[in-house]
Amino acid sequence: MEIVNTAFRLFAENGYDQVQMKDIAEACDISKSLLQHYFPKKIVLLSTMLNELMLSAFIYSNEQLTLLSAEQRTMIQMSFLLRTLDENPKMENFIKDIFENPELTTELVLVSLDWLESIGVAGETSVIRYAINFAVSGGMAVFFKRKLLRVSVEHIAENIDQAFYLLLGADRQKIDQVYLSTAKYNTDRYFQQFITYLHAHATIDLSAEIKI
């Protein structure tokens, strides 16, 4: 975890492509060969990191939103995640690096797929995976240009959710109703609960990247 934490800090500060394995080894005060014993390639380290981050981000939903439907939970989760990125530039830059690399995007999609299936999102795995890829990749492209396009984070989150469930065959009217039913969670109170949970349960040190 010391290696993962160090790599995460370097990626967040300098960008994934700019950090080499030797940089991580030097920052950890270990040899490159020892680093590669645990993580043979940088993508393996990033995959571990994404798993840790995404699982930590889902804990609030898994513990506090269990009485809600899978649709409600995914909509609340998306709103929380985008607001977190919007308010924390280092995390936004870290995630932007991921979406600019198809191989890294695939890693993020796979982690998200596991969570969606675990909370009961219905559909064939291949269809859910396609829906995540299409809705999230397109939505994040808009998110990273939100200031230029003058689009609110809330609107982007709503459109990502709508696109995802439409691709799974859901009725638009039902999607709108579900979204309205989650409105009370789009407040500072619930968002702060989410951030507190994230800091408390994350195995990666987020103190420098996400303000509490």
C-alpha positions in Angstrom: 0.0 0.0 0.0 3.0 2.3 0.5 3.8 1.8 -3.2 0.2 2.4 -4.2 -0.1 5.5 -2.2 3.2 6.9 -3.5 2.3 6.2 -7.1 -1.2 7.7 -6.6 0.4 10.9 -5.3 2.8 11.0 -8.3 0.1 10.4 -10.8 -2.2 13.0 -9.3 0.6 15.6 -9.2 2.4 14.9 -12.5 0.1 12.9 -14.7 0.1 9.1 -15.5 2.2 9.4 -18.7 4.8 11.6 -17.1 5.6 9.1 -14.2 7.9 6.2 -14.9 8.4 3.1 -12.8 11.9 4.3 -11.8 10.3 7.5 -10.4 7.9 5.5 -8.2 10.8 3.2 -7.0 12.9 6.2 -6.1 10.1 7.9 -4.3 9.5 4.7 -2.3 13.2 4.3 -1.7 13.3 0.8 -3.2 14.8 -0.7 -6.2 13.0 -0.9 -9.5 13.3 -4.7 -9.5 11.5 -4.9 -6.1 8.8 -2.6 -7.4 8.3 -4.8 -10.4 8.1 -7.9 -8.1 4.9 -6.5 -6.8 3.7 -4.6 -9.9 5.3 -5.9 -13.1 3.9 -3.0 -15.2 2.6 0.4 -14.5 -0.8 -0.6 -15.8 -1.0 -3.3 -13.1 -0.3 -0.7 -10.4 -2.9 1.6 -11.9 -5.4 -1.2 -12.0 -4.8 -1.9 -8.3 -5.2 1.8 -7.6 -8.5 2.1 -9.5 -9.9 -0.9 -7.8 -9.0 0.6 -4.4 -10.4 4.0 -5.3 -13.6 2.8 -6.8 -14.4 0.3 -4.1 -13.8 3.1 -1.5 -16.1 5.4 -3.5 -18.9 2.7 -3.5 -18.8 2.1 0.3 -21.2 4.9 1.1 -23.8 3.5 -1.3 -23.2 0.0 -0.1 -23.8 0.9 3.6 -26.1 3.9 3.6 -28.3 3.5 0.5 -29.2 -0.2 0.6 -32.9 0.5 0.9 -32.9 2.3 -2.4 -33.2 0.8 -5.9 -30.2 0.0 -8.0 -31.3 2.9 -10.4 -31.5 5.4 -7.5 -28.1 4.3 -6.1 -26.3 4.7 -9.5 -27.8 8.1 -10.0 -26.8 9.3 -6.5 -23.3 7.8 -6.9 -22.7 9.5 -10.3 -23.7 12.9 -8.8 -21.3 12.4 -5.9 -18.4 11.3 -8.1 -18.7 14.2 -10.5 -19.1 16.7 -7.7 -16.0 15.3 -6.1 -14.0 15.7 -9.3 -15.4 19.2 -9.9 -14.3 20.4 -6.4 -10.9 18.7 -6.4 -8.7 19.5 -9.4 -6.0 16.9 -8.6 -8.5 14.1 -8.7 -10.0 15.5 -11.9 -6.6 15.6 -13.6 -6.0 12.0 -12.4 -9.3 10.8 -13.8 -8.8 12.8 -17.0 -5.6 10.9 -17.7 -7.5 7.6 -17.4 -10.1 8.6 -19.9 -7.5 9.8 -22.4 -6.1 6.2 -22.4 -8.4 3.5 -23.8 -6.6 0.7 -21.8 -7.0 2.6 -18.6 -10.7 3.5 -19.4 -11.3 -0.3 -19.8 -9.9 -0.9 -16.3 -12.3 1.7 -14.8 -15.3 0.3 -16.7 -14.5 -3.2 -15.4 -14.5 -2.1 -11.8 -17.7 -0.2 -12.3 -19.3 -3.2 -14.0 -18.6 -5.4 -11.0 -20.3 -2.9 -8.7 -23.3 -2.4 -10.9 -23.9 -6.2 -11.1 -23.4 -6.6 -7.4 -26.2 -4.1 -6.6 -28.6 -5.7 -9.0 -28.5 -3.7 -12.2 -30.3 -6.0 -14.7 -29.0 -7.0 -18.1 -26.5 -9.1 -19.9 -22.9 -8.3 -18.8 -21.9 -7.4 -22.3 -24.8 -4.9 -22.7 -24.1 -3.3 -19.3 -20.5 -3.0 -20.2 -21.3 -1.3 -23.5 -23.8 1.0 -21.8 -21.2 2.1 -19.2 -18.5 2.7 -21.8 -20.8 4.7 -24.1 -22.6 6.8 -21.4 -19.6 7.4 -19.1 -17.0 8.1 -21.8 -19.3 10.5 -23.7 -20.4 12.2 -20.5 -16.9 12.6 -19.2 -15.8 14.1 -22.4 -18.4 16.8 -21.8 -17.5 17.0 -18.1 -13.9 17.9 -18.9 -15.1 20.7 -21.1 -17.9 21.8 -18.9 -16.6 25.4 -18.3 -16.2 26.0 -22.0 -19.6 24.5 -22.8 -21.2 26.1 -19.7 -22.8 22.9 -18.6 -23.6 22.2 -14.9 -22.1 19.1 -13.2 -25.7 18.1 -12.2 -26.9 18.2 -15.8 -23.9 16.1 -16.9 -24.6 13.5 -14.2 -28.3 13.3 -15.1 -27.5 12.8 -18.8 -24.9 10.0 -18.1 -27.5 8.2 -16.0 -30.2 8.7 -18.7 -28.0 7.4 -21.5 -26.9 4.4 -19.4 -30.4 3.3 -18.6 -31.8 4.0 -22.1 -29.2 1.7 -23.5 -30.4 -0.9 -21.1 -33.9 -0.5 -22.5 -35.5 1.5 -19.6 -38.4 3.8 -20.3 -37.5 7.5 -20.3 -40.4 8.5 -18.1 -39.4 5.9 -15.5 -35.8 7.2 -15.6 -37.0 10.8 -15.1 -39.1 9.7 -12.1 -36.2 7.8 -10.5 -34.0 10.8 -11.0 -36.5 13.1 -9.3 -36.7 10.7 -6.4 -33.0 11.2 -5.7 -33.2 15.0 -5.6 -32.9 15.2 -1.8 -29.5 13.5 -2.0 -28.0 16.3 -4.2 -27.4 18.5 -1.2 -24.3 19.5 0.8 -25.4 17.4 3.7 -25.4 14.1 1.9 -22.4 14.9 -0.2 -20.4 15.7 2.9 -21.4 12.3 4.3 -20.1 10.7 1.2 -16.8 12.5 1.4 -16.4 11.6 5.1 -17.1 7.9 4.3 -14.6 8.1 1.4 -11.8 9.4 3.7 -12.7 7.0 6.5 -12.7 3.8 4.3 -10.2 4.5 1.6 -7.1 2.4 1.7 -5.4 5.1 -0.4 -4.4 8.3 1.3 -6.7 11.0 -0.2 -5.9 13.8 2.2 -3.9 15.8 -0.4 -6.3 15.2 -3.3 -9.8 15.4 -1.8 -10.7 18.1 0.7 -13.0 17.0 3.6 
